[in-house]
Amino acid sequence: MLTAAHVVGSLSAAHSLEQYEVLHGTNPDCPQAGDPRIGEVIESHPPQPCEEITLDACLVQIDDHVTLGRKVRGRVVSGRARDLTGVDDYVTVFKRGINAPKLTKGLLDPTFESLKVEMPQGKGKTLVRHYLRGWFVHGDGRPFARPGDSGSIVVDEDDCVVAMVVALLAKDPQAPEAQDLAFVIPICDVLTELKVRLTGPDRPCTLAGGARRFYGARHPGAA
């Protein structure tokens, strides 16, 4: 299973405690001892916590008794990843996260950007993550992602996997508004670095270009 490294892998609080077991509970931010086990972290990128991040991804070995959902919209996602190299127009995308309404729609800007995230930790400490390469996604009348949706895969209209959600660009990340942006990393980068491939039907990605050009306001500078 693929997810974000800051959820359960090297960028998570569990890493410093050498806890690699992955639990499934009602509160993902605070697993409880009685929560059922679903697997174990076997690889993360970056391998160790750091400030400058080229990839925020983690590979989990799922236990034999666990069955994973593999649908984002109405059908199983394609086993082919979509490479957006050379795409200039915005791409219509979808993700299914943990927060209601779970399934959201948005427009992905295929221009590579960076994003600096600062998270207060208490006692005057701040955790800084500087994502060096990713894309922003505009929600369709609502936030594309909310806290807790990290690790959600992002698919296009062919249900080909495009990216994975890792962060938000919002004035208040705990309560994002409709105009706030999600930050995602290319799935092709994830697959290359972790040396894995997608499972699923071998459906082609028929979309040669992007979606309609988006004429709304551009996001604030986040270089």
BALOBA-1460 file (C-alpha; in Angstrom, 3 decimals):
// residues 223
<rec num="1" residu="m" x="0.000" y="0.000" z="0.000"/>
<rec num="2" residu="l" x="1.233" y="3.487" z="-0.840"/>
<rec num="3" residu="t" x="0.661" y="6.406" z="1.498"/>
<rec num="4" residu="a" x="2.463" y="9.575" z="2.606"/>
<rec num="5" residu="a" x="5.616" y="9.220" z="4.705"/>
<rec num="6" residu="h" x="4.340" y="11.822" z="7.168"/>
<rec num="7" residu="v" x="1.277" y="9.640" z="7.837"/>
<rec num="8" residu="v" x="3.026" y="6.481" z="9.067"/>
<rec num="9" residu="g" x="6.580" y="6.499" z="7.671"/>
<rec num="10" residu="s" x="9.849" y="8.366" z="8.118"/>
<rec num="11" residu="l" x="8.256" y="11.822" z="8.453"/>
<rec num="12" residu="s" x="5.706" y="10.701" z="11.067"/>
<rec num="13" residu="a" x="5.964" y="10.874" z="14.861"/>
<rec num="14" residu="a" x="6.051" y="7.064" z="14.961"/>
<rec num="15" residu="h" x="9.420" y="6.950" z="13.170"/>
<rec num="16" residu="s" x="11.401" y="8.457" z="16.061"/>
<rec num="17" residu="l" x="9.787" y="5.892" z="18.362"/>
<rec num="18" residu="e" x="10.788" y="3.068" z="15.985"/>
<rec num="19" residu="q" x="7.141" y="2.090" z="15.562"/>
<rec num="20" residu="y" x="6.611" y="0.560" z="12.140"/>
<rec num="21" residu="e" x="3.292" y="-1.171" z="12.797"/>
<rec num="22" residu="v" x="0.343" y="0.402" z="10.946"/>
<rec num="23" residu="l" x="-3.008" y="0.439" z="12.748"/>
<rec num="24" residu="h" x="-6.480" y="1.253" z="11.480"/>
<rec num="25" residu="g" x="-8.564" y="3.352" z="13.849"/>
<rec num="26" residu="t" x="-11.267" y="5.979" z="13.980"/>
<rec num="27" residu="n" x="-8.693" y="8.652" z="14.863"/>
<rec num="28" residu="p" x="-5.718" y="8.415" z="12.471"/>
<rec num="29" residu="d" x="-3.841" y="11.168" z="14.353"/>
<rec num="30" residu="c" x="-3.853" y="9.185" z="17.590"/>
<rec num="31" residu="p" x="-3.853" y="5.384" z="17.148"/>
<rec num="32" residu="q" x="-4.933" y="3.372" z="20.160"/>
<rec num="33" residu="a" x="-3.496" y="0.092" z="21.415"/>
<rec num="34" residu="g" x="-6.741" y="-1.731" z="20.596"/>
<rec num="35" residu="d" x="-6.900" y="-0.566" z="16.980"/>
<rec num="36" residu="p" x="-6.607" y="-3.424" z="14.463"/>
<rec num="37" residu="r" x="-3.281" y="-3.883" z="12.719"/>
<rec num="38" residu="i" x="-3.290" y="-3.645" z="8.921"/>
<rec num="39" residu="g" x="0.404" y="-3.913" z="8.101"/>
<rec num="40" residu="e" x="3.945" y="-2.664" z="8.607"/>
<rec num="41" residu="v" x="6.063" y="0.102" z="7.105"/>
<rec num="42" residu="i" x="8.817" y="-1.425" z="4.953"/>
<rec num="43" residu="e" x="10.197" y="1.627" z="3.099"/>
<rec num="44" residu="s" x="9.951" y="5.410" z="3.177"/>
<rec num="45" residu="h" x="11.236" y="8.279" z="1.081"/>
<rec num="46" residu="p" x="13.012" y="10.215" z="2.480"/>
<rec num="47" residu="p" x="14.638" y="7.431" z="4.529"/>
<rec num="48" residu="q" x="15.077" y="9.750" z="7.526"/>
<rec num="49" residu="p" x="13.353" y="12.968" z="8.677"/>
<rec num="50" residu="c" x="14.595" y="16.062" z="6.863"/>
<rec num="51" residu="e" x="13.506" y="19.600" z="6.025"/>
<rec num="52" residu="e" x="13.915" y="19.585" z="2.234"/>
<rec num="53" residu="i" x="11.678" y="16.917" z="0.730"/>
<rec num="54" residu="t" x="11.717" y="15.671" z="-2.847"/>
<rec num="55" residu="l" x="9.198" y="12.928" z="-2.084"/>
<rec num="56" residu="d" x="6.803" y="12.220" z="0.783"/>
<rec num="57" residu="a" x="5.897" y="8.570" z="0.249"/>
<rec num="58" residu="c" x="5.788" y="5.332" z="2.180"/>
<rec num="59" residu="l" x="5.336" y="1.671" z="1.294"/>
<rec num="60" residu="v" x="3.342" y="-0.535" z="3.678"/>
<rec num="61" residu="q" x="3.319" y="-4.340" z="3.572"/>
<rec num="62" residu="i" x="-0.334" y="-5.255" z="4.124"/>
<rec num="63" residu="d" x="-1.171" y="-8.260" z="6.317"/>
<rec num="64" residu="d" x="-2.678" y="-11.275" z="4.537"/>
<rec num="65" residu="h" x="-6.112" y="-10.927" z="6.156"/>
<rec num="66" residu="v" x="-6.554" y="-7.285" z="5.080"/>
<rec num="67" residu="t" x="-8.465" y="-6.277" z="1.933"/>
<rec num="68" residu="l" x="-7.883" y="-2.811" z="0.474"/>
<rec num="69" residu="g" x="-10.417" y="-0.676" z="-1.356"/>
<rec num="70" residu="r" x="-9.192" y="0.163" z="-4.856"/>
<rec num="71" residu="k" x="-11.868" y="2.534" z="-6.136"/>
<rec num="72" residu="v" x="-11.770" y="6.305" z="-6.297"/>
<rec num="73" residu="r" x="-14.835" y="7.037" z="-8.390"/>
<rec num="74" residu="g" x="-17.077" y="4.171" z="-9.514"/>
<rec num="75" residu="r" x="-14.556" y="1.620" z="-10.700"/>
<rec num="76" residu="v" x="-11.160" y="0.152" z="-9.874"/>
<rec num="77" residu="v" x="-8.348" y="2.512" z="-10.807"/>
<rec num="78" residu="s" x="-6.171" y="1.692" z="-13.794"/>
<rec num="79" residu="g" x="-2.875" y="-0.092" z="-13.369"/>
<rec num="80" residu="r" x="-1.278" y="2.578" z="-15.546"/>
<rec num="81" residu="a" x="0.069" y="5.793" z="-14.074"/>
<rec num="82" residu="r" x="-0.382" y="9.000" z="-16.061"/>
<rec num="83" residu="d" x="2.745" y="11.029" z="-16.780"/>
<rec num="84" residu="l" x="1.919" y="14.732" z="-17.186"/>
<rec num="85" residu="t" x="5.181" y="15.602" z="-18.918"/>
<rec num="86" residu="g" x="4.397" y="18.058" z="-21.718"/>
<rec num="87" residu="v" x="0.852" y="18.795" z="-20.490"/>
<rec num="88" residu="d" x="0.193" y="22.543" z="-20.267"/>
<rec num="89" residu="d" x="-3.541" y="22.767" z="-19.548"/>
<rec num="90" residu="y" x="-5.206" y="22.120" z="-16.223"/>
<rec num="91" residu="v" x="-6.225" y="18.486" z="-15.702"/>
<rec num="92" residu="t" x="-9.546" y="17.427" z="-14.176"/>
<rec num="93" residu="v" x="-8.785" y="15.155" z="-11.223"/>
<rec num="94" residu="f" x="-10.541" y="13.327" z="-8.377"/>
<rec num="95" residu="k" x="-9.576" y="11.942" z="-4.992"/>
<rec num="96" residu="r" x="-11.359" y="9.909" z="-2.307"/>
<rec num="97" residu="g" x="-10.160" y="10.817" z="1.187"/>
<rec num="98" residu="i" x="-11.129" y="10.182" z="4.782"/>
<rec num="99" residu="n" x="-13.165" y="13.395" z="5.170"/>
<rec num="100" residu="a" x="-16.726" y="13.988" z="3.992"/>
<rec num="101" residu="p" x="-17.706" y="14.159" z="1.192"/>
<rec num="102" residu="k" x="-14.631" y="11.917" z="0.592"/>
<rec num="103" residu="l" x="-14.934" y="12.070" z="-3.217"/>
<rec num="104" residu="t" x="-13.846" y="15.511" z="-4.452"/>
<rec num="105" residu="k" x="-13.142" y="17.011" z="-7.857"/>
<rec num="106" residu="g" x="-10.568" y="19.592" z="-8.835"/>
<rec num="107" residu="l" x="-8.258" y="21.069" z="-11.447"/>
<rec num="108" residu="l" x="-4.569" y="20.188" z="-11.262"/>
<rec num="109" residu="d" x="-2.074" y="22.776" z="-12.491"/>
<rec num="110" residu="p" x="0.743" y="20.753" z="-14.159"/>
<rec num="111" residu="t" x="3.292" y="23.527" z="-13.550"/>
<rec num="112" residu="f" x="5.837" y="22.292" z="-11.020"/>
<rec num="113" residu="e" x="5.959" y="24.349" z="-7.820"/>
<rec num="114" residu="s" x="7.495" y="24.130" z="-4.356"/>
<rec num="115" residu="l" x="5.774" y="24.591" z="-0.998"/>
<rec num="116" residu="k" x="7.112" y="25.435" z="2.449"/>
<rec num="117" residu="v" x="4.942" y="24.145" z="5.286"/>
<rec num="118" residu="e" x="5.441" y="25.358" z="8.873"/>
<rec num="119" residu="m" x="3.670" y="23.477" z="11.660"/>
<rec num="120" residu="p" x="3.788" y="24.779" z="15.276"/>
<rec num="121" residu="q" x="4.779" y="21.996" z="17.688"/>
<rec num="122" residu="g" x="4.337" y="23.789" z="21.018"/>
<rec num="123" residu="k" x="6.968" y="25.208" z="23.387"/>
<rec num="124" residu="g" x="8.042" y="27.614" z="20.668"/>
<rec num="125" residu="k" x="9.106" y="24.870" z="18.261"/>
<rec num="126" residu="t" x="8.097" y="24.760" z="14.600"/>
<rec num="127" residu="l" x="8.352" y="21.797" z="12.252"/>
<rec num="128" residu="v" x="9.342" y="22.888" z="8.733"/>
<rec num="129" residu="r" x="8.853" y="20.828" z="5.592"/>
<rec num="130" residu="h" x="9.975" y="22.286" z="2.284"/>
<rec num="131" residu="y" x="8.471" y="20.321" z="-0.604"/>
<rec num="132" residu="l" x="10.697" y="20.897" z="-3.620"/>
<rec num="133" residu="r" x="8.539" y="19.480" z="-6.436"/>
<rec num="134" residu="g" x="4.812" y="19.063" z="-6.804"/>
<rec num="135" residu="w" x="1.569" y="20.430" z="-8.197"/>
<rec num="136" residu="f" x="-1.295" y="22.488" z="-6.813"/>
<rec num="137" residu="v" x="-4.925" y="21.407" z="-7.159"/>
<rec num="138" residu="h" x="-7.873" y="23.834" z="-7.112"/>
<rec num="139" residu="g" x="-11.044" y="22.403" z="-5.587"/>
<rec num="140" residu="d" x="-14.327" y="22.515" z="-7.477"/>
<rec num="141" residu="g" x="-16.408" y="24.741" z="-5.176"/>
<rec num="142" residu="r" x="-14.933" y="23.169" z="-2.016"/>
<rec num="143" residu="p" x="-11.479" y="22.249" z="-0.695"/>
<rec num="144" residu="f" x="-9.977" y="19.430" z="-2.748"/>
<rec num="145" residu="a" x="-8.436" y="17.974" z="0.418"/>
<rec num="146" residu="r" x="-8.603" y="18.451" z="4.183"/>
<rec num="147" residu="p" x="-6.374" y="17.430" z="7.117"/>
<rec num="148" residu="g" x="-6.342" y="13.626" z="7.248"/>
<rec num="149" residu="d" x="-6.569" y="13.193" z="3.467"/>
<rec num="150" residu="s" x="-2.791" y="12.891" z="3.051"/>
<rec num="151" residu="g" x="-1.852" y="9.755" z="1.167"/>
<rec num="152" residu="s" x="-5.013" y="9.811" z="-0.964"/>
<rec num="153" residu="i" x="-4.325" y="9.005" z="-4.597"/>
<rec num="154" residu="v" x="-5.415" y="11.437" z="-7.287"/>
<rec num="155" residu="v" x="-6.841" y="10.135" z="-10.576"/>
<rec num="156" residu="d" x="-7.872" y="11.697" z="-13.881"/>
<rec num="157" residu="e" x="-11.107" y="11.169" z="-15.831"/>
<rec num="158" residu="d" x="-9.761" y="7.845" z="-17.156"/>
<rec num="159" residu="d" x="-9.193" y="6.708" z="-13.552"/>
<rec num="160" residu="c" x="-5.459" y="6.670" z="-14.257"/>
<rec num="161" residu="v" x="-3.398" y="7.583" z="-11.184"/>
<rec num="162" residu="v" x="-1.724" y="10.989" z="-11.466"/>
<rec num="163" residu="a" x="-0.538" y="12.008" z="-7.997"/>
<rec num="164" residu="m" x="-0.797" y="11.670" z="-4.211"/>
<rec num="165" residu="v" x="-1.970" y="14.300" z="-1.697"/>
<rec num="166" residu="v" x="0.715" y="15.435" z="0.779"/>
<rec num="167" residu="a" x="-0.061" y="18.999" z="1.957"/>
<rec num="168" residu="l" x="-2.343" y="22.031" z="1.897"/>
<rec num="169" residu="l" x="-1.767" y="25.682" z="1.056"/>
<rec num="170" residu="a" x="-4.251" y="27.442" z="3.314"/>
<rec num="171" residu="k" x="-4.375" y="30.304" z="5.781"/>
<rec num="172" residu="d" x="-5.765" y="27.856" z="8.332"/>
<rec num="173" residu="p" x="-4.771" y="24.305" z="7.288"/>
<rec num="174" residu="q" x="-7.048" y="22.831" z="9.957"/>
<rec num="175" residu="a" x="-10.082" y="24.510" z="8.381"/>
<rec num="176" residu="p" x="-9.385" y="24.995" z="4.648"/>
<rec num="177" residu="e" x="-11.772" y="27.071" z="2.568"/>
<rec num="178" residu="a" x="-13.046" y="26.493" z="-0.965"/>
<rec num="179" residu="q" x="-10.319" y="28.612" z="-2.571"/>
<rec num="180" residu="d" x="-7.460" y="26.928" z="-0.703"/>
<rec num="181" residu="l" x="-5.186" y="24.541" z="-2.576"/>
<rec num="182" residu="a" x="-4.034" y="20.974" z="-2.120"/>
<rec num="183" residu="f" x="-0.409" y="20.098" z="-2.866"/>
<rec num="184" residu="v" x="0.269" y="16.755" z="-4.556"/>
<rec num="185" residu="i" x="3.356" y="14.844" z="-5.708"/>
<rec num="186" residu="p" x="3.590" y="13.047" z="-9.089"/>
<rec num="187" residu="i" x="2.787" y="9.344" z="-8.828"/>
<rec num="188" residu="c" x="5.458" y="8.557" z="-11.424"/>
<rec num="189" residu="d" x="8.104" y="9.950" z="-9.052"/>
<rec num="190" residu="v" x="6.722" y="7.792" z="-6.236"/>
<rec num="191" residu="l" x="6.758" y="4.609" z="-8.320"/>
<rec num="192" residu="t" x="10.286" y="5.265" z="-9.592"/>
<rec num="193" residu="e" x="11.836" y="6.006" z="-6.203"/>
<rec num="194" residu="l" x="10.105" y="3.154" z="-4.346"/>
<rec num="195" residu="k" x="10.634" y="0.757" z="-7.287"/>
<rec num="196" residu="v" x="7.029" y="-0.450" z="-7.341"/>
<rec num="197" residu="r" x="4.228" y="-0.546" z="-9.889"/>
<rec num="198" residu="l" x="0.495" y="-0.085" z="-9.671"/>
<rec num="199" residu="t" x="-1.906" y="-3.002" z="-9.617"/>
<rec num="200" residu="g" x="-5.213" y="-2.911" z="-11.467"/>
<rec num="201" residu="p" x="-6.610" y="-3.364" z="-14.968"/>
<rec num="202" residu="d" x="-4.347" y="-2.360" z="-17.841"/>
<rec num="203" residu="r" x="-6.571" y="0.430" z="-19.109"/>
<rec num="204" residu="p" x="-4.910" y="3.071" z="-21.280"/>
<rec num="205" residu="c" x="-4.806" y="6.757" z="-20.402"/>
<rec num="206" residu="t" x="-6.678" y="8.175" z="-23.381"/>
<rec num="207" residu="l" x="-6.448" y="11.824" z="-22.361"/>
<rec num="208" residu="a" x="-3.705" y="13.308" z="-24.506"/>
<rec num="209" residu="g" x="-3.963" y="16.815" z="-23.091"/>
<rec num="210" residu="g" x="-5.332" y="18.612" z="-20.085"/>
<rec num="211" residu="a" x="-8.784" y="19.831" z="-19.150"/>
<rec num="212" residu="r" x="-10.239" y="23.184" z="-20.114"/>
<rec num="213" residu="r" x="-7.977" y="26.132" z="-19.396"/>
<rec num="214" residu="f" x="-8.594" y="27.507" z="-15.893"/>
<rec num="215" residu="y" x="-9.092" y="31.263" z="-15.868"/>
<rec num="216" residu="g" x="-9.500" y="31.776" z="-12.110"/>
<rec num="217" residu="a" x="-7.013" y="33.528" z="-9.877"/>
<rec num="218" residu="r" x="-3.605" y="31.933" z="-9.558"/>
<rec num="219" residu="h" x="-2.491" y="30.680" z="-6.177"/>
<rec num="220" residu="p" x="-0.300" y="32.853" z="-3.927"/>
<rec num="221" residu="g" x="3.419" y="32.536" z="-4.571"/>
<rec num="222" residu="a" x="4.903" y="29.507" z="-2.841"/>
<rec num="223" residu="a" x="8.329" y="29.248" z="-4.399"/>
